[in-house]
Amino acid sequence: MDDANQLKDEGNKHFQAGEIEKAIECYTNAIKVCKDKTLLAVIYRNRSACFLKKESYANAASDASKAIDVDAADIKALYRRCQALEKLGKLDMAFKDVQRCATLEPKNKTFLETLRRLGAEIQAKLKTTFSTDSRVQNMFDILFDEEMDKDKKEKAANNLIVLSREDAGAERIFQNNGVPLLLNMIDTGKPEMIVAAVRTLSGMCTGHKARAMAIVNMVGVDKICSIMALDNEEIALATSNLFQCINDSLTGADTREYGKEAALVLDAAKDLKTILLALLEMIANKNVSGYGRDQALNLLSKNVPRSNKKNPDYSRTLFTIDHGLKKILKVCGQVPELPDQLPLTENSQMIASVLLNKLYDDLTCDPERDNFREICDQYIKSKIDPNNMDKTLHAVNTISGLLQGPFDVGNALVGHQGVMEMMVALCGSEREVDQMVAVEALIHSSTKMSRASFIITNGVSLLKDIYKKTTNEKIKIRALVGLCKLGSAGGDDYSLRQFAEGSTEKLAKQCRKWLCNPKIDAKTRKWAIEGLAYLTNDADVKDDFVEDELALKAMFDLAKSTDKTIIYAVACTLVNCTNSYEKKEILPELVQLAKFSKQHVPEQHPKDKKDFIEKRVKRLLKAGVISALAVMVKADSSILTDKTKEMLARVFLALSADPKDRGIIVAQGGGKALIPLALEGTDAGKGKACHALAKIAAVSNPTIAFPGERVYEVVRPLVSLLHTDKEGAQNYEALRGLTNLAAYSEKLRSKIVKEKALPEIENLMFEENEKIRLAATECMCNLVTSKEVQERYLEDGNDKLKLLVLLCGEDDDKIQIAAAGALAMITAAQKKLCTKMTLVTVQWLEILQRLCLHSNPKIQHRGLVIVYNMLDSDNNELAKKLIESELLEILTVIGKAEDNPKRQDPIDAARTCLVKAMDLGLIKPFSTPS
């Protein structure tokens, strides 16, 4: 102990003499021999002062902390740690220490001055840290730091993307040398860095024309194309999105007022033309990956043809046909099995066919269509070479692509002299690839039976011959699909079967066998589904197919795969199995007339009746059809055409017919999958999807069926079904769905009002059909709790309140419950409506008395609540009028009744009314004479 004290004193002397090293040595030796905690704290505190002098701030803070551990109120140790922490840049921790010092000695000017100074420094540091410029620079520093760990880099990249999506953030990135830094990120060649940089550029280009044009010129269209050409799906998709953001900003998505800058900013035609030419160049470029090619085709498909045919400008379509049609045809003609072909994905050729169809469909006159056909014709002729089989195969495959796109163009080419003969000759070739390409072309050319007479005449025998002779499964399965197509020419007309009884079932059985064989490659198994898409027109085939759970699951697994070209065939098969195709209504009189004149009369197969369809639907649901549909809906827009969307919507509607099945649909994500189908596609498809949504919304918990913000997206599709031109069933289901949503939250009620549903609901409250009238009244009953709806009832010059009062006088109990419920709630919320109610119709008192005398306790209770609201409306004249009428006698009779669990609500309500009347001095309590 004495040694420790002595060493401490020596240390103090050295310190005072400025001999800091010697002082540290004495204190260190003292610490080694000291046993007393209090003395040890003093020695640590003193050594801390030495370290401060030596600017060894980490050691100073450590020694001061050890002293504070012994005595938390050691003011010298606290201040020394504060000084050390400040020098280490830990201002917040230093501030806490000096705050404790100032608390212990409130009048110490040194502590107060340090407290003020540190507070100001912390504020300045926070301001700097959180300023956008600093954040931007900080993020780039992290991303370019090779030693920084992966998580921090990922976080910095995500923060940069988020920042770019805010206008202020995007501008700061742009102003702070952001574009060159983002290009540096791209040049690292690291996929995650490239994706982050491209997504940041997308955010910066969104909705800002001037900035988008500047970025296009700084980065360069060729550079962006070279990024999209990389063999990485995520990078290609991100770069495609960047092009789309640029296109949207340059074509009118930017609504800013530029003033004097307008002349400089608004002329984007040159940039748009450059981008279009660059995308067309990518299509036929060998150095572009399959993913990049797909995205280039997708961008063209989305932005070149008009989305609205009323727009007179289709110059981009004409320009694309002149400069790029041959390049698109080149993609269609690729035969992956041959050497020296363009890199493709399994979806590339289907996307190219869809683009061809959109371009042809966008043309407005015959000379333009003739030009399109002429370019295709010249291209095919240039490729047909009897001495070069590979070139000829390219020509045949191009025709296949056209047959899957603008069929009329492809069909005209097939009809040219020598083309069909060439296809037939290829079928007899020894090379597998020749046979495959030729058989596929035959299949596609027999799509429209009315225009494929050559195939019907010669095709069956040819395909049967190939099917029997070939030992190659790939050829066999394709030949079988051709037979399936020809065999289904009669559709679902039982009397128009092309093949003998049982033949189609044999073909279907073989298709199912191939479909379930995992040893066969996915591309070949896909053709088995193509075959079933045609054969399932036959009711026997579809009935057998849904009983084969393994085949169903194999089809659903393929539908979920990356090859999205299969979606159309799966959708066709499901439409056939659920009988959800468009059916023409046949009048019995016309049937008799047709029979009399010996005309063909379509016949329904016995297994196409309702009970068989219901069984098939149950089997499909059990096999997991909903999860497959949910994946199919997410496919790329170029492959998921409006026609395919319509078919998927039809299937969903058929599957949701039975309320008991709707829980399964919700559980497997069907509710979420229906929303995009209800918002985009053909009018018929959107209508079917909206109807299916309404069925689900009517019986499901909205938060489970449509989680998160999706529930608000459901409102508009349901409101669209309320129009008078829609079917009664659609009106009814939509009203039930909206009733359920309106009961859920004020935000949803507000959304329903904003979508202008109120006038439509009120119209349907007048509907002759009692079910629709009831559903509309129940919907309004749930909506009246909304302030916006109440305000509309308060407005003058409408019959909203009158309609509600009159509906309370209806004979139907359910309508009365809904209408009286709405009236009870709205008069409780808005006292002025109690007076207004007496002015809208002279029948109000009679209707009110009928409600209060009703035998149904629910209706009676609602009537009595309305009476109470009127008594409580601050209108003494109205209250007096009610009590002077027969209502007092009614209230008295009900109120005096003995308690009865079945009628307790009306009894209690009547007693409450009587108490209110007594409070108002309108009646006196009954008292017995003393």
Salt bridges, closest charged atoms under 4 A:
ASP9 OD1 - LYS8 NZ 3.94
GLU19 OE1 - HIS14 ND1 2.62
GLU21 OE2 - LYS54 NZ 2.49
ASP63 OD2 - ARG47 NE 2.62
ASP74 OD1 - ARG45 NH1 3.12
GLU86 OE2 - ARG117 NH1 2.41
ASP97 OD2 - ARG81 NE 2.79
GLU113 OE2 - ARG116 NH2 2.71
GLU121 OE2 - ARG117 NH1 3.44
ASP133 OD1 - ARG172 NE 2.80
GLU146 OE1 - LYS190 NZ 3.62
ASP167 OD1 - ARG211 NH2 3.14
ASP167 OD1 - ARG256 NH2 3.10
GLU171 OE1 - ARG211 NH1 2.56
ASP187 OD1 - LYS223 NZ 2.92
GLU234 OE2 - ARG199 NH2 3.32
ASP254 OD1 - ARG256 NH1 2.81
GLU281 OE1 - LYS327 NZ 3.33
GLU337 OE2 - LYS523 NZ 3.98
ASP340 OD1 - LYS286 NZ 2.64
ASP361 OD2 - LYS309 NZ 3.88
ASP362 OD1 - ARG306 NE 2.86
ASP362 OD1 - LYS309 NZ 3.89
ASP366 OD1 - ARG369 NH1 3.18
ASP370 OD1 - ARG373 NH2 2.61
ASP377 OD2 - LYS381 NZ 3.38
ASP377 OD1 - HIS416 ND1 3.28
ASP390 OD1 - ARG431 NH2 2.98
ASP408 OD1 - ARG451 NH1 2.22
ASP434 OD1 - ARG431 NH2 2.89
GLU440 OE2 - ARG478 NE 2.65
ASP465 OD2 - LYS469 NZ 3.33
ASP493 OD2 - HIS600 NE2 2.41
GLU501 OE2 - ARG497 NH1 2.94
ASP538 OD2 - ARG497 NH2 2.41
ASP540 OD2 - ARG497 NH2 3.35
ASP540 OD2 - HIS605 NE2 3.10
ASP540 OD1 - LYS607 NZ 3.31
ASP543 OD1 - ARG616 NH1 3.03
ASP548 OD2 - ARG512 NE 2.98
GLU549 OE2 - LYS553 NZ 3.28
GLU582 OE1 - ARG650 NH2 2.64
ASP608 OD1 - LYS542 NZ 3.20
ASP608 OD1 - ARG616 NH2 3.42
ASP642 OD1 - LYS645 NZ 3.88
GLU646 OE2 - ARG650 NH2 2.90
ASP658 OD2 - LYS618 NZ 2.73
ASP661 OD2 - LYS618 NZ 2.85
GLU680 OE1 - LYS645 NZ 3.42
GLU733 OE2 - LYS695 NZ 3.34
GLU733 OE1 - ARG736 NH1 3.87
GLU746 OE1 - ARG749 NE 3.21
GLU755 OE1 - ARG716 NE 3.09
GLU755 OE2 - LYS751 NZ 3.01
GLU760 OE2 - HIS723 ND1 3.15
GLU762 OE2 - LYS800 NZ 2.86
GLU810 OE1 - ARG773 NH2 3.02
ASP811 OD1 - ARG850 NH2 3.72
ASP813 OD1 - HIS854 NE2 3.60
ASP872 OD1 - LYS916 NZ 3.06
ASP874 OD2 - LYS831 NZ 3.58
ASP899 OD1 - ARG911 NH1 2.99
